[in-house]
Amino acid sequence: MAPLPHITVLMGTRNGGAFLRSQLASLAAQDHPHWSLWISDDGSTDGTRALIRAFAQDQPNPVMLLRGPQQGMTANYLGLLCHPDLPPGPVAFADQDDLWLPHHLTRGLTALVQDSTSTPAGQVYCAHRMLLRDGQAPRAMRWRGQAPATFRNALVECRMPGSGLMLDATAVALARRVGMVDAPFWDWWLILLLTGAGTDVLQDARPGLFYRAHAGNHLGPRAGLRAALWRMNKLRDGTYRNWVCTNLATLEPHVNHLTPTNQNILRHALSLAPGPRLRQLSTYRHWRRDRLALWLAA
């Protein structure tokens, strides 16, 4: 088997000093040595930038520190992905507060290389995650890879969180052609665009990283009763419906990048009023209880 290619790791940071040191150490411990790290710091006021500079001095691998746009997490990550000087090739996304297992990059790149004869729209790899909470033993998060990740599903949920994502060079090129957009969540946007274009999604049931759950998580709590209540509130106050509608409206100008079948699916969804739209799309959620909750909230 040919050597695995170089990969560029894209990380957005903002006041990540509490956990960033251990995440950077887990990157340095990867058993795939051919990586570079691009970080966009979005206005940190703690010691985040100093930590990054110190890490860069001790690393043989290139580390690029950029000034973020300070327009939210989507702009920060998509700004990295669309940077004009980004090296060609695959990319991996990293959160500032997670922990990668040493084989994460090797497993992802191996999967992308082995299946490289797939579709013209490229491939996305997503690793399973373990939940890491203070004072508790790590445990596997809910696995949603039993069913294929499709465009219909991406219309109504983000099945592949950004912290475990890797894109091959073809998928990267497609996302860069579309460029910067103002979507609610950068990872949901990428999965929506790429599945719509026919990109293959490779879901790995083996854990590749620890997702650290703490009070500062960007998208609210991810486990337990507090997480369930947070999600219900977003459904009840219309926030979730607005996220779905914004995603669809953002994708509409780029409909030419979608497959013919998915173009028709998008146009049909856009033809519906927001309430009926969410009720119809609710059938594509992965979990039965989520389908029911969306239908009732529509």
MOLINTA-V830567 format. One record per residue. N is the residue number from 0. RES is the residue in three letters. SS is DSSP state (@ for helix, = for strand, . for the rest). PHI is phi in whole degrees, -180 to 180 (* if undefined). OMEGA is omega in radians with two decimals (* if undefined). Layout:
BEGIN
<<N & RES & SS & PHI & OMEGA> <N & RES & SS & PHI & OMEGA>>
END
This chain:
BEGIN
<<0 & MET & . & * & -3.14> <1 & ALA & . & -66 & 3.10> <2 & PRO & . & -58 & 3.12> <3 & LEU & . & -70 & -3.04> <4 & PRO & . & -77 & 2.99> <5 & HIS & . & -65 & 3.12> <6 & ILE & = & -132 & 3.10> <7 & THR & = & -99 & 3.11> <8 & VAL & = & -94 & -3.13> <9 & LEU & = & -110 & -3.10> <10 & MET & = & -131 & 3.00> <11 & GLY & = & -99 & 3.13> <12 & THR & = & -128 & 2.98> <13 & ARG & . & -163 & -3.14> <14 & ASN & . & 49 & -3.08> <15 & GLY & . & -101 & -3.03> <16 & GLY & @ & -58 & -3.07> <17 & ALA & @ & -66 & -3.04> <18 & PHE & @ & -124 & -2.97> <19 & LEU & @ & -64 & -3.09> <20 & ARG & @ & -57 & -3.12> <21 & SER & @ & -71 & 3.09> <22 & GLN & @ & -66 & 3.10> <23 & LEU & @ & -62 & 3.10> <24 & ALA & @ & -64 & 3.12> <25 & SER & @ & -69 & 3.05> <26 & LEU & @ & -70 & 3.13> <27 & ALA & @ & -63 & -3.11> <28 & ALA & . & -90 & 3.13> <29 & GLN & . & -63 & 3.13> <30 & ASP & . & -81 & 2.96> <31 & HIS & . & -96 & -2.98> <32 & PRO & . & -86 & -2.96> <33 & HIS & . & -97 & 3.13> <34 & TRP & = & -140 & 2.93> <35 & SER & = & -130 & -3.05> <36 & LEU & = & -121 & 3.03> <37 & TRP & = & -113 & -3.12> <38 & ILE & = & -121 & 3.01> <39 & SER & = & -110 & -3.13> <40 & ASP & = & -92 & -2.96> <41 & ASP & . & -99 & 3.03> <42 & GLY & . & 89 & 3.14> <43 & SER & . & -63 & 3.08> <44 & THR & . & -117 & 3.07> <45 & ASP & . & -102 & -3.10> <46 & GLY & . & -92 & -3.05> <47 & THR & @ & -58 & -3.07> <48 & ARG & @ & -65 & 3.10> <49 & ALA & @ & -66 & 3.09> <50 & LEU & @ & -61 & -3.12> <51 & ILE & @ & -65 & -3.14> <52 & ARG & @ & -63 & 3.12> <53 & ALA & @ & -66 & 3.10> <54 & PHE & @ & -62 & -3.11> <55 & ALA & @ & -62 & -3.12> <56 & GLN & @ & -68 & -3.08> <57 & ASP & @ & -94 & -3.03> <58 & GLN & . & -106 & 2.98> <59 & PRO & . & -75 & -3.14> <60 & ASN & . & -81 & -3.13> <61 & PRO & . & -65 & 3.06> <62 & VAL & = & -128 & -3.13> <63 & MET & = & -111 & 3.10> <64 & LEU & = & -110 & -3.12> <65 & LEU & = & -115 & 3.07> <66 & ARG & = & -88 & -3.10> <67 & GLY & . & -72 & -3.09> <68 & PRO & . & -77 & -3.11> <69 & GLN & . & 56 & 3.08> <70 & GLN & . & -127 & 3.12> <71 & GLY & . & 106 & -3.03> <72 & MET & @ & -68 & 3.13> <73 & THR & @ & -62 & 3.13> <74 & ALA & @ & -63 & -3.12> <75 & ASN & @ & -67 & -3.11> <76 & TYR & @ & -75 & 3.13> <77 & LEU & @ & -67 & 3.04> <78 & GLY & @ & -61 & 3.05> <79 & LEU & @ & -65 & -3.08> <80 & LEU & @ & -63 & -3.08> <81 & CYS & . & -99 & -3.12> <82 & HIS & . & -60 & -3.06> <83 & PRO & . & -64 & -3.11> <84 & ASP & . & -99 & -3.14> <85 & LEU & . & -60 & 3.14> <86 & PRO & . & -63 & 3.08> <87 & PRO & . & -68 & 3.10> <88 & GLY & . & 116 & -3.09> <89 & PRO & . & -72 & 3.07> <90 & VAL & = & -132 & 3.00> <91 & ALA & = & -124 & 3.13> <92 & PHE & = & -102 & -3.12> <93 & ALA & = & -134 & 2.97> <94 & ASP & . & -88 & -3.08> <95 & GLN & . & -72 & -3.01> <96 & ASP & . & -119 & 3.08> <97 & ASP & . & -92 & 3.06> <98 & LEU & = & -133 & 3.11> <99 & TRP & = & -88 & 2.95> <100 & LEU & . & -75 & -2.98> <101 & PRO & . & -60 & -3.08> <102 & HIS & . & -95 & -2.98> <103 & HIS & @ & -57 & -3.11> <104 & LEU & @ & -66 & -3.14> <105 & THR & @ & -62 & -3.14> <106 & ARG & @ & -63 & -3.12> <107 & GLY & @ & -65 & -3.14> <108 & LEU & @ & -66 & 3.11> <109 & THR & @ & -61 & 3.11> <110 & ALA & @ & -63 & -3.12> <111 & LEU & @ & -67 & -3.14> <112 & VAL & @ & -72 & -3.10> <113 & GLN & @ & -64 & -3.10> <114 & ASP & . & -104 & -3.00> <115 & SER & . & -73 & 3.13> <116 & THR & . & -96 & -3.05> <117 & SER & . & -79 & -2.99> <118 & THR & . & -87 & 3.08> <119 & PRO & . & -65 & -3.12> <120 & ALA & . & -89 & 3.05> <121 & GLY & . & 85 & -3.03> <122 & GLN & = & -141 & 3.01> <123 & VAL & = & -125 & 3.05> <124 & TYR & = & -110 & 3.09> <125 & CYS & = & -135 & 3.12> <126 & ALA & = & -88 & 3.00> <127 & HIS & = & -69 & -3.06> <128 & ARG & = & -128 & 2.98> <129 & MET & = & -103 & 3.12> <130 & LEU & = & -88 & -3.12> <131 & LEU & = & -120 & 3.13> <132 & ARG & . & -127 & -3.12> <133 & ASP & . & -57 & 3.07> <134 & GLY & . & 80 & -3.12> <135 & GLN & . & -128 & 3.07> <136 & ALA & . & -71 & 3.10> <137 & PRO & . & -59 & 3.08> <138 & ARG & = & -144 & -3.11> <139 & ALA & = & -67 & 3.03> <140 & MET & . & -77 & -3.13> <141 & ARG & . & -60 & -3.11> <142 & TRP & . & -96 & -3.10> <143 & ARG & . & -115 & -3.08> <144 & GLY & . & -92 & 3.13> <145 & GLN & . & -64 & 3.13> <146 & ALA & . & -106 & 3.11> <147 & PRO & . & -61 & 3.06> <148 & ALA & . & -85 & -3.04> <149 & THR & . & -120 & 3.08> <150 & PHE & @ & -62 & 3.13> <151 & ARG & @ & -57 & 3.12> <152 & ASN & @ & -65 & -3.12> <153 & ALA & @ & -66 & 3.09> <154 & LEU & . & -61 & -2.97> <155 & VAL & . & -127 & 3.05> <156 & GLU & . & -164 & 3.08> <157 & CYS & . & -102 & -3.10> <158 & ARG & . & -79 & -3.05> <159 & MET & . & -118 & 3.14> <160 & PRO & . & -60 & -3.01> <161 & GLY & @ & -62 & -3.05> <162 & SER & @ & -67 & 3.12> <163 & GLY & @ & -111 & -3.00> <164 & LEU & = & -87 & 2.90> <165 & MET & = & -133 & 3.12> <166 & LEU & = & -117 & 3.03> <167 & ASP & . & -76 & -3.02> <168 & ALA & @ & -61 & -3.13> <169 & THR & @ & -67 & 3.11> <170 & ALA & @ & -66 & 3.09> <171 & VAL & @ & -60 & -3.11> <172 & ALA & @ & -62 & 3.11> <173 & LEU & @ & -64 & 3.13> <174 & ALA & @ & -62 & 3.13> <175 & ARG & @ & -71 & 3.08> <176 & ARG & @ & -64 & 3.09> <177 & VAL & @ & -70 & 3.03> <178 & GLY & . & 84 & -3.07> <179 & MET & . & -73 & 3.05> <180 & VAL & . & -137 & 3.11> <181 & ASP & . & -106 & -3.14> <182 & ALA & . & -106 & -3.11> <183 & PRO & . & -60 & -3.06> <184 & PHE & . & -140 & -3.04> <185 & TRP & @ & -64 & -3.10> <186 & ASP & @ & -72 & 3.08> <187 & TRP & @ & -61 & 3.13> <188 & TRP & @ & -61 & -3.12> <189 & LEU & @ & -63 & 3.13> <190 & ILE & @ & -65 & 3.11> <191 & LEU & @ & -62 & -3.14> <192 & LEU & @ & -62 & -3.01> <193 & LEU & @ & -73 & 3.07> <194 & THR & @ & -65 & 3.09> <195 & GLY & @ & -63 & -3.14> <196 & ALA & . & -81 & 3.14> <197 & GLY & . & 94 & 3.10> <198 & THR & . & -65 & 3.06> <199 & ASP & = & -74 & 3.09> <200 & VAL & = & -112 & -3.14> <201 & LEU & = & -103 & -3.09> <202 & GLN & = & -103 & -3.07> <203 & ASP & = & -101 & -3.12> <204 & ALA & = & -74 & 3.13> <205 & ARG & = & -84 & -3.14> <206 & PRO & = & -62 & 3.09> <207 & GLY & = & -119 & -3.10> <208 & LEU & = & -161 & 3.00> <209 & PHE & = & -101 & 3.01> <210 & TYR & = & -91 & -3.08> <211 & ARG & = & -89 & 3.11> <212 & ALA & . & -92 & 3.12> <213 & HIS & . & -153 & -3.01> <214 & ALA & . & -65 & -3.08> <215 & GLY & . & -94 & -3.14> <216 & ASN & . & -56 & -3.04> <217 & HIS & . & -63 & -3.05> <218 & LEU & . & -107 & 3.06> <219 & GLY & . & 73 & 3.12> <220 & PRO & . & -66 & -3.06> <221 & ARG & . & -109 & -3.09> <222 & ALA & . & -152 & 3.04> <223 & GLY & @ & 87 & -3.08> <224 & LEU & @ & -63 & 3.14> <225 & ARG & @ & -60 & 3.12> <226 & ALA & @ & -66 & 3.14> <227 & ALA & @ & -63 & 3.12> <228 & LEU & @ & -66 & 3.12> <229 & TRP & @ & -62 & 3.14> <230 & ARG & @ & -65 & 3.13> <231 & MET & @ & -64 & 3.11> <232 & ASN & @ & -64 & 3.12> <233 & LYS & @ & -67 & 3.05> <234 & LEU & @ & -72 & -3.03> <235 & ARG & @ & -67 & -3.06> <236 & ASP & . & -90 & 3.08> <237 & GLY & . & 87 & -3.11> <238 & THR & @ & -61 & -3.09> <239 & TYR & @ & -65 & 3.10> <240 & ARG & @ & -60 & 3.12> <241 & ASN & @ & -66 & 3.08> <242 & TRP & @ & -61 & -3.13> <243 & VAL & @ & -62 & -3.13> <244 & CYS & @ & -64 & 3.12> <245 & THR & @ & -65 & 3.10> <246 & ASN & @ & -59 & -3.11> <247 & LEU & @ & -66 & 3.13> <248 & ALA & @ & -66 & 3.11> <249 & THR & @ & -70 & -3.11> <250 & LEU & @ & -78 & -3.03> <251 & GLU & @ & -54 & 3.13> <252 & PRO & . & -65 & -3.10> <253 & HIS & . & -110 & -3.05> <254 & VAL & @ & -61 & -3.13> <255 & ASN & @ & -66 & 3.10> <256 & HIS & @ & -83 & -3.09> <257 & LEU & . & -87 & 3.02> <258 & THR & . & -67 & 3.13> <259 & PRO & @ & -56 & 3.12> <260 & THR & @ & -62 & -3.11> <261 & ASN & @ & -73 & 2.99> <262 & GLN & @ & -60 & 3.12> <263 & ASN & @ & -66 & 3.11> <264 & ILE & @ & -63 & -3.14> <265 & LEU & @ & -65 & -3.11> <266 & ARG & @ & -63 & 3.10> <267 & HIS & @ & -65 & 3.13> <268 & ALA & @ & -62 & 3.14> <269 & LEU & @ & -68 & -3.14> <270 & SER & . & -76 & -3.09> <271 & LEU & . & -94 & 3.01> <272 & ALA & . & -66 & -3.04> <273 & PRO & @ & -54 & -3.13> <274 & GLY & @ & -65 & 3.08> <275 & PRO & @ & -59 & 3.11> <276 & ARG & @ & -61 & -3.12> <277 & LEU & @ & -66 & 3.13> <278 & ARG & @ & -64 & 3.13> <279 & GLN & @ & -70 & -3.12> <280 & LEU & @ & -70 & -3.11> <281 & SER & @ & -59 & -3.13> <282 & THR & @ & -67 & -3.10> <283 & TYR & @ & -97 & 3.04> <284 & ARG & . & -65 & -3.05> <285 & HIS & . & -72 & -3.04> <286 & TRP & . & -91 & -3.10> <287 & ARG & @ & -59 & -3.12> <288 & ARG & @ & -66 & 3.08> <289 & ASP & @ & -69 & 3.09> <290 & ARG & @ & -62 & 3.14> <291 & LEU & @ & -66 & -3.13> <292 & ALA & @ & -62 & 3.12> <293 & LEU & @ & -65 & -3.14> <294 & TRP & @ & -60 & -3.13> <295 & LEU & @ & -70 & -3.09> <296 & ALA & @ & -80 & -3.07> <297 & ALA & . & -66 & *>>
END
